Amino acid sequence: MKKVEAIIRPFKLDEVKIALVNAGIVGMTVSEVRGFGRQKGQTERYRGSEYTVEFLQKLKVEIVVEDKDVEMVTEKLIGAARTGEIGDGKIFVSPVEQIIRIRTGESNLEAI
């Protein structure tokens, strides 16, 4: 099993969710996060004053899938989240050793 984490632009969440649900993904976790990469923040104006926003708002989407589904999930994420501009985000894939559903005690694939 693998955990796929994607850092995406907030306005792309609906497109990402629809693409993943249509691909048969049954669950995901979404968190509001802040950070910066190559963008290094941005300059904004408020009441005539310029200020720099160093940490940009993003969303982190986390999905745990079987190994065989990783490529399909990453392709769906890229297709739905891409704008072609700097700041589209990143995808991280990590191994998952064990999953346990708290309510039933099911583990691993049965717990997904």
Contact map, one row per residue, 1 for C-alpha under 8 A:
1110000000000000000000000000000000000000000000000000000000000001111000000000000000000000000000111000000000000000
1111000000000000000000000000000000000000000000000000000000000001111001000000000000000000000011110000000000000000
1111100000000000000000000000000000000000000000000000000000000111100000000000000000000000000011110000000000000000
0111110000000000000000000000000000000000000000000000000000001111100001000100000000000000001111000000000000000000
0011111000000000000000000000000000000000000000000000000000011110000000000000000000000000001110000000000000000000
0001111100000000000000000000000000000000000000000000000000111100000000000000100000000000111100000000000000000000
0000111110000000000000000000000000000000000000000000000001111000000000000000000000000001111000000000000000000000
0000011111011000000000000000000000000000000000000000000001111000000000000000000010000001110000000000000000000000
0000001111111000000000000000000000000000000000000000000011100000000000000000000010000011100000000000000000000000
0000000111111000000000000000000000000000000000000000000011100000000000000000000000000000000000000000000000000000
0000000011111100000000000000000000000000000000000000000000000000000000000000000000000000000000000000000000000000
0000000111111111000000000000000000000000000000000000000000000000000000000000000110000000000000000000000000000000
0000000111111111100000000000000000000000000000000000000000100000000000000000000010000000000000000000000000000000
0000000000111111110000000000000000000000000000000000000000000000000000000000000000000000000000000000000000000000
0000000000011111111000000000000000000000000000000000000000000000000000000000000110000000000000000000000000000000
0000000000011111111100000000000000000000000000000000000000000000000000000001100110000000000000000000000000000000
0000000000001111111110000000000000000000000000000000000000000000000000000000000000000000000000000000000000000000
0000000000000111111111000000000000000000000000000000000000000000000000000000000000000000000000000000000000000000
0000000000000011111111100000000000000000000000000000000000000000000000000001100100000000000000000000000000000000
0000000000000001111111111000000000000000000000000000000000000000000000001001100000000000000000000000000000000000
0000000000000000111111111100000000000000000000000000000000000000000000000000000000000000000000000000000000000000
0000000000000000011111111000000000000000000000000000000000000000000000000000000000000000000000000000000000000000
0000000000000000001111111000000000000000000000000000000000000000000000001001000000000000000000000000000000000000
0000000000000000000111111100000000000000000000000000000000000000000000000000000000000000000000000000000000000000
0000000000000000000111111111000000000000000000000000000000000000000000000000000000000000000000000000000000000000
0000000000000000000010011111000000000000000000000000000000000000000000000000000000000000000000000000000000000000
0000000000000000000000001111100000000000000000000000000000000010000000000000000000000000000000000000000000000001
0000000000000000000000001111110000000000000000000000000000001111000000000000000000000000000000000000000000000000
0000000000000000000000000011111000000000000000000000000000011110000000000000000000000000000000000000000000000000
0000000000000000000000000001111100000000000000000000000000111100000000000000000000000000000000000000000000000000
0000000000000000000000000000111110000000000000000000000000111000000000000000000000000000000000000000000000000000
0000000000000000000000000000011111000000000000000000000011110000000000000000000000000000000000000000000000000000
0000000000000000000000000000001111100000000000000000000011110000000000000000000000000000000000000000000000000000
0000000000000000000000000000000111110000000000000000001111100000000000000000000000000000000000000000000000000000
0000000000000000000000000000000011111000000000000000011111000000000000000000000000000000000000000000000000000000
0000000000000000000000000000000001111111100000000000011100000000000000000000000000000000000000000000000000000000
0000000000000000000000000000000000111111000000000000000000000000000000000000000000000010000000000000000000000000
0000000000000000000000000000000000011111000000000000000000000000000000000000000000000110000000000000000000000000
0000000000000000000000000000000000011111110000000000000000000000000000000000000000000110000000000000000000000000
0000000000000000000000000000000000011111110000000000011000000000000000000000000000000000000000000000000000000000
0000000000000000000000000000000000010011111000000001111100000000000000000000000000000000000000000000000000000000
0000000000000000000000000000000000000011111100000001110100000000000000000000000000000000000000000000000000000000
0000000000000000000000000000000000000000111110000111100000000000000000000000000000000000000000000000000000000000
0000000000000000000000000000000000000000011111000111100000000000000000000000000000000000000000000000000000000000
0000000000000000000000000000000000000000001111111110000000000000000000000000000000000000000000000000000000000000
0000000000000000000000000000000000000000000111111110000000000000000000000000000000000000000000000000000000000000
0000000000000000000000000000000000000000000011111000000000000000000000000000000000000000000000000000000000000000
0000000000000000000000000000000000000000000011111100000000000000000000000000000000000000000000000000000000000000
0000000000000000000000000000000000000000000011111110000000000000000000000000000000000000000000000000000000000000
0000000000000000000000000000000000000000001111011111000000000000000000000000000000000000000000000000000000000000
0000000000000000000000000000000000000000001111001111100000000000000000000000000000000000000000000000000000000000
0000000000000000000000000000000000000000111100000111110000000000000000000000000000000000000000000000000000000000
0000000000000000000000000000000000000000111100000011111100000000000000000000000000000000000000000000000000000000
0000000000000000000000000000000000110001110000000001111100000000000000000000000000000000000000000000000000000000
0000000000000000000000000000000001110001100000000000111110000000000000000000000000000000000000000000000000000000
0000000000000000000000000000000001110000110000000000111111000000000000000000000000000000000000000000000000000000
0000000011000000000000000000000111100000000000000000001111100000000000000000000000000000000000000000000000000000
0000001111000000000000000000000111100000000000000000000111110000000000000000000000000000000000000000000000000000
0000011111001000000000000000011111000000000000000000000011111000000000000000000000000000000000000000000000000000
0000111100000000000000000000111110000000000000000000000001111100000000000000000000000000000000000000000000000000
0001111100000000000000000001111000000000000000000000000000111110000000000000000000000000000000000000000000000000
0011110000000000000000000001110000000000000000000000000000011111000000000000000000000000000000000000000000000000
0011100000000000000000000011100000000000000000000000000000001111100000000000000000000000000000000000000000000000
1111000000000000000000000001000000000000000000000000000000000111110000000000000000000000000000010000000000000001
1111000000000000000000000000000000000000000000000000000000000011111011000000000000000000000000000000000000000001
1100000000000000000000000000000000000000000000000000000000000001111111000000000000000000000000000000000000001000
1100000000000000000000000000000000000000000000000000000000000000111111000000000000000000000000000000000000000000
0000000000000000000000000000000000000000000000000000000000000000011111100000000000000000000000000000000000000000
0000000000000000000000000000000000000000000000000000000000000000111111111000000000000000000000000000000000000000
0101000000000000000000000000000000000000000000000000000000000000111111111100000000000000000000000000000000000000
0000000000000000000000000000000000000000000000000000000000000000000111111110000000000000000000000000000000000000
0000000000000000000000000000000000000000000000000000000000000000000011111111000000000000000000000000000000000000
0000000000000000000100100000000000000000000000000000000000000000000011111111100000000000000000000000000000000000
0001000000000000000000000000000000000000000000000000000000000000000001111111110000000000001000000000000000000000
0000000000000000000000000000000000000000000000000000000000000000000000111111111000000000000000000000000000000000
0000000000000001001100100000000000000000000000000000000000000000000000011111111100000000000000000000000000000000
0000010000000001001100000000000000000000000000000000000000000000000000001111111110000000000000000000000000000000
0000000000000000000000000000000000000000000000000000000000000000000000000111111111000000000000000000000000000000
0000000000000000000000000000000000000000000000000000000000000000000000000011111111000000000000000000000000000000
0000000000010011001000000000000000000000000000000000000000000000000000000001111111000000000000000000000000000000
0000000110011011000000000000000000000000000000000000000000000000000000000000111111100001000000000000000000000000
0000000000000000000000000000000000000000000000000000000000000000000000000000011111111001000000000000000000000000
0000000000000000000000000000000000000000000000000000000000000000000000000000000011111001000000000000000000000000
0000000000000000000000000000000000000000000000000000000000000000000000000000000001111101000000000000000000000000
0000000000000000000000000000000000000000000000000000000000000000000000000000000001111111000000000000000000000000
0000000000000000000000000000000000000110000000000000000000000000000000000000000000011111000000000000000000000000
0000000010000000000000000000000000001110000000000000000000000000000000000000000000001111100000000000000000000000
0000001110000000000000000000000000000000000000000000000000000000000000000000000011111111110000000000000000000000
0000011110000000000000000000000000000000000000000000000000000000000000000000000000000011111000000000000000000000
0000011100000000000000000000000000000000000000000000000000000000000000000000000000000001111100000000000000000000
0001111000000000000000000000000000000000000000000000000000000000000000000100000000000000111110000000000000000000
0001110000000000000000000000000000000000000000000000000000000000000000000000000000000000011111000000000000000000
0111100000000000000000000000000000000000000000000000000000000000000000000000000000000000001111100000000000000000
0111000000000000000000000000000000000000000000000000000000000000000000000000000000000000000111110000000000000000
1110000000000000000000000000000000000000000000000000000000000000000000000000000000000000000011111000000000000000
1110000000000000000000000000000000000000000000000000000000000001000000000000000000000000000001111110000000000000
1000000000000000000000000000000000000000000000000000000000000000000000000000000000000000000000111110000000000000
0000000000000000000000000000000000000000000000000000000000000000000000000000000000000000000000011111000000110000
0000000000000000000000000000000000000000000000000000000000000000000000000000000000000000000000011111100000111011
0000000000000000000000000000000000000000000000000000000000000000000000000000000000000000000000000111110011110010
0000000000000000000000000000000000000000000000000000000000000000000000000000000000000000000000000011111111100011
0000000000000000000000000000000000000000000000000000000000000000000000000000000000000000000000000001111111000000
0000000000000000000000000000000000000000000000000000000000000000000000000000000000000000000000000000111110000000
0000000000000000000000000000000000000000000000000000000000000000000000000000000000000000000000000000111111000000
0000000000000000000000000000000000000000000000000000000000000000000000000000000000000000000000000001111111100000
0000000000000000000000000000000000000000000000000000000000000000000000000000000000000000000000000001110111110110
0000000000000000000000000000000000000000000000000000000000000000000000000000000000000000000000000111100011111110
0000000000000000000000000000000000000000000000000000000000000000000000000000000000000000000000000111000001111111
0000000000000000000000000000000000000000000000000000000000000000010000000000000000000000000000000010000000111111
0000000000000000000000000000000000000000000000000000000000000000000000000000000000000000000000000000000001111111
0000000000000000000000000000000000000000000000000000000000000000000000000000000000000000000000000011100001111111
0000000000000000000000000010000000000000000000000000000000000001100000000000000000000000000000000010100000011111
